Each structure stands twice: as C-alpha cells, then as structure tokens.
Amino acid sequence: MSRLGHEGEDIIGRWSEGKLDLLAKYLKAYSVIMNEQKKNWLRAYYYIDAFAGSVRPRAKEDEQRYIHGSPLRALQTEPRFDGYWFIDVSPRRIERMQRLREAFPDCAIDVRQGNCNEVLCNEVVPQLPYSSKQRAFVFLDPYGLQVDWETVRELASTKTFDIFVNFSIMGVTRLLPRDQNPEPEVVEQISKVMGSTAWITQIYQEPQTTQLPLFGDPEEPTPSRDAIQAEWLASLYTKQLEDLFPQVSRPVLMRNSTNSVLYALCLASHNRTAIKITNDIFNRYEQLKDPKR
Ligand SMILES: C[S@@+](CC[C@H](N)C(=O)[O-])C[C@H]1O[C@@H](n2cnc3c(N)ncnc32)[C@H](O)[C@@H]1O
C-alpha cells in the first residue's frame, strides 16, 4: 500500500517499483510490435493511464528518492505512442500531469480529471471503435476496488483495448469475514468489481468443514494459508477475465516487505503473442525474486 507525502505524492514500497518495472518492460514490447503494425493496417495506438497517480512517487525506504510513476514510464517508452491519456480523480495530481506537457512537448497528452469508470466508458471508448483501426493499452492501477467490472466488460467488448490490471487481492480479502456470511452490501461491492459472486455463496456454504481455499486449513501456518487464498483469488479473477477477453496472462502476485500478497497483476488482450511476452516477463521477474522457482 502507498501513503501520501506532504505534497500529495505517493510514498511507495519496493513492490510498487517492481510493478512499474514490469509495466515499462511490457510497454516497450507492446510499442515495438504496434509500431511495426503501423506499416500495415494500424492507424494509431495510445497509452491510457486510468489511475495515473502522482507522476513522481517517493520511495518508502528513502524518501529523498523519487521514482518515475506510470505516466513517465509510458512517456519514456520508445517508440513513442501516438497519444497518451492520463486520468485521475485528484485535482492536485491532475496539475502534476498537466506539467508533463512542457517536459514532453512532442507527445500528444490528454489529461482528464474524474472517476476513470466514467471517463473510460463515456469519453475514451466512444472515440476508439474497432473500425477506426486504432488500438490502445489501458493501465488499471487502483488503490483498492475502484475498477468496475462493467468498465472492464465495456473495454473488452470493443476489441480495441488491451488492459493491464493490478487487481487488489487485499481489497477483497479484507471484506470477507472468516466466520460468518458477508453482509449483502459486501457481496454487492465485490460483485461490482469481479462480475460474478457465485463463488462467495459456495465458500460460505459449510464454513466449518469446507476445504475451499479462501479459508483453507486453520491448522496451516498463516503465511502459507494466506498465500493459497491469494493465489486462488488471483486465478479466479483471471478466469473471469477469460469470459471477456480471448487471451489472458497468468497473474503475478505483488507482495509487500512482509511477503503478504497485496495485488495480482495481469494482462488481458486480444493477441496471443502479447500474452506470451507478458508471461515471459512475469516468469523472469519471479525467478529474479526467488531463484529457487
Ligand atoms: C495506486 S495510485 C496510481 C499509481 C500510478 N499508476 C503509478 O504507478 O505511478 C492510484 C491513483 O488513483 C487515483 N484514483 C482513485 N480513485 C480513482 C478513480 N475512481 N478514478 C480515477 N482515479 C482514481 C488516486 O488519486 C491515485 O492517484
């Protein structure tokens, strides 16, 4: 999790830097491939940052050290995208993004303040129909459960957008009580971000005896039980994505310094090669973190 510094910038942990490095690696590969396609059928391709953030977050371990946030990672990607949309709900952060126009005068930057679900569905999607021969990469990087499943559905149905989602595992597990059924409002809240909640009914059917992985074996040490739960939720989310997108990568789990799983990062795409590249990038990342894998 990140916290806020005095100037409204995020203060982020090592895992967030890992996430940004994975993003940068994939963006490079995406942009090389899309640029090649411009010689054939493609008219233009865009980077859309739906939760653009504070542009230069600070490192938690050393608050004097500034890190390049996702908008900068995209602007630094070569070859360049034909345009960049930066969306954020925070006016202070929007101001920071406006300043990027001076730093990158050759880049077409569009900045929108608002709830990204509305901006994506009402402003972005209508501009890029499949027939326009334009394509876009959307980065969905919320703090918690802010990405509506309906938005994901809308993006998928156009067939023009690939999405790179950082799904908040912790946001879901926090809402689910261990020893009683969740309240209907909680089920609704989860349904809003995950589509189906049939799995919730299932895991609470026999809470004392169930072997379903969300609660696991109470005798198991907590770290491994939590890890199993997190992996299970991550694969559940990617399975849901497979109902909307023809190709979905495996999820990579983002852990904090105490090894707790916070998020699951994955790509949903219309292109098989994109998934292969992403899985390779994720595998290398995990191998570097844990050479025994
Ligand atoms: C995790 S930070 C993004 C970090 C950024 N992607 C990066 O890697 O540098 C989440 C951002 O989402 C913004 N935000 C929260 N809810 C939002 C919403 N519904 N729509 C758009 N932005 C939102 C916050 O103001 C915050 O800047």
The ligand as an ORCA input file, in Angstrom:
! r2SCAN-3c Opt
* xyz 0 1
  C      -2.070      3.461     -6.965
  S      -2.235      5.142     -7.403
  C      -1.691      5.114     -9.078
  C      -0.211      4.980     -9.236
  C       0.291      5.137    -10.653
  N      -0.411      4.259    -11.578
  C       1.765      4.815    -10.710
  O       2.093      3.634    -10.872
  O       2.576      5.741    -10.640
  C      -3.952      5.334     -7.584
  C      -4.419      6.676     -8.127
  O      -5.792      6.554     -8.483
  C      -6.477      7.771     -8.189
  N      -7.880      7.372     -8.101
  C      -8.554      6.821     -7.058
  N      -9.807      6.515     -7.423
  C      -9.942      6.846     -8.731
  C     -10.986      6.732     -9.689
  N     -12.172      6.188     -9.373
  N     -10.758      7.162    -10.946
  C      -9.565      7.700    -11.290
  N      -8.527      7.840    -10.418
  C      -8.720      7.398     -9.175
  C      -5.802      8.291     -6.946
  O      -5.947      9.695     -6.858
  C      -4.352      7.852     -7.159
  O      -3.627      8.882     -7.754
*
